Structure formats: structure tokens, C-alpha cells
Amino acid sequence: MLEARGLAKSYGAIRAVDGVSFAVEPGRILGLLGPNGAGKTTTVSMISGLLKPDSGEVLVAGRPLRGDTDPAKGKLGLVPQELALYDELSAAENLRFFGSLQGLGARTMARAMDEALAISGLADRRHDRVKTYSGGMKRRLNLAAGLLHDPQVLLLDEPTVGVDPQSRNAIFDALEALRDKGKAILYTTHYMEEAERLCDRLIIVDRGKVIADGTLADLQRLLPAGNRLVVELTSPPDPKWLMALRALPGVASVEESDHRLTLVLDDLAGGSAAVLSCLKAHGATVASVTSERAGLEHIFLSLTGRTLRDS
């Protein structure tokens, strides 16, 4: 439904976006991840037509977008990072204004407003002025404005910045419902937990370049050893235990702190059994065991040497 091919944009000597390519299918959420300044907003701006790329092209439903008046742009819905609302107007008045810009007729407008307010959870506040809304409610109304014309492709640029947990969950629920309806969604964020919950596929960008592309499982496989096993002991570990653990096949590293061991394993299932057998053989008493796959923060740190929230 949406395809970006080799998008590039420079500001003087700064290469903000450098050959970014990806595709978003109907009924899928693609996460575009990266720290502040990685080129996410510039990429979204080029896709939506707010910026002209230096090179590359954007295709919607297999056809390249051509200029500001291309009718295919009507298939796109943009929810910008900055709030695009009028505080002195009510939610309904804001939506009626934006709907008129989309050319919606009166009957279509009324139905679209009802649906947008329902999916954003604001139907009961439709007549209240936006200046009385919380920050999270404004974000949800911002989303509603982008849905009025029933776009096939939804572009969301950091839609939960500064949002309270209740509004964040409401936005997540709305996006999952839209995905189930077959919408193609591009979601930019630097919040790991959001991407891990929402996105079917992930693209990590850093300094304008795509450095990783795939499902979470695909990205986890990029790490030589991305599985972590945490073992709590009833007493501090003996140095001999640590030596024996580090000598086990498939154990990439062992860190100890007080009564706690953190091990990175090549294979979580097979390696865990070997670790516990080794500890038992050396007389260690295990209080608890937890395991986890590498998260996106760990993946990004491994690929770039810095955290995702670094600017």
C-alpha cells in the first residue's frame, strides 16, 4: 500500500535521510525507530508531501506520488508530532474544519466525525473546547483528525509524546483496531515498549540510514548472543562456580552482583539447563530463575553503540 524507495534529504552538509527504503502492507503496522535526530520526521514529511526529497520516490498502491495535487494523496492520513488543533474550538468544530479541508460532504462528515470520535474515545467530550482537554486527550483528537477521510495509509509521527498512560493505551487500542480493518500504518517512535507491543515489523534508522529491518525475532537474531538468564542465589557465588559457568559451551558472558548472576546465552532453552546443572553440581542453592530475550533497546545499543533515546 505504501512504499518508499531510496528517499534522501540533505540540509547543507547534513544528510538527514540517506537512501531510506521500506514498504508497508495493508493490515500491518511498521515501526520506524530511531533516536531524536535520526531522520524519522523528515522521512514522514517526504512521504506526506510536506518536504520534497532530494532523490527517491514514494508509491501509494503501486503508483508514484506526483506533486501536491495528486489525488492519490487522499489515501494518506497524517498525524503530526506537533498538535494541529485550535484550542478555542470544540472537538467537533476542529473536526468539521479539517473534514471540510478534505472535501467531505455534510452527510459523510457527520458519519466520519462520529466514527473518529468513537475510535479516539472522545465522543462524550465532542462539544468541549480543546483548551479544556488534557495533553493525552489532545493527542487522541489529533489522531481523530487524521482519520476523518478514511485514509488507507496512516502516518503517525511520535503520536504519544507527553501522553498519560490511559490515553496511550487508548491510542494503542485505536491503532490495533485500525490495523484489523486493513489500514497500513507507519508508526515512528523512540519508545521501545510501544514498538514491541504494536509493530508487526521494525525498521531502525540511525543518522539517516536504515541499519536494521525485520520482525522483532529477526532483529534479535542479529545479536551473537541475545538471550539473558538471571539466577538469584541464596548466598554469594563462589569464584569456582563463576569459572565453571564461563567455561560452559554457549555461555557468552557471566556477570555477578551480590546474590545475582546474569548470563548471556547463545541458546536460551539448551543453555539454561546446562547452567542450572552446573550450579547444582557445585552445591549452589538457587532461589529463582528468570529469562528474557533481548529487547529493542539492547539491539539498538549493540548495533550503534548508543541508546535509542540518545540525541
Secondary structure, DSSP 8 states (H G I E B T S, - for coil): -EEEEEEEEEETTEEEEEEEEEEE-TTEEEEEE--TTSSHHHHHHHHHTSS--SEEEEEETTEE--STT-GGGGGEEEE-SS----TTSBHHHHHHHHHHHTT--HHHHHHHHHHHHHHTT-GGGTTSBGGGS-HHHHHHHHHHHHHTT--SEEEEESTTTT--HHHHHHHHHHHHHHHHTT-EEEEEES-HHHHHHH-SEEEEEETTEEEEEE-HHHHHTTSSS-EEEEEEESS---HHHHHHHHTSTTEEEEEEETTEEEEEES-HHHHHHHHHHHHHHTT--EEEEEEEE--HHHHHHHHHSS-TT--
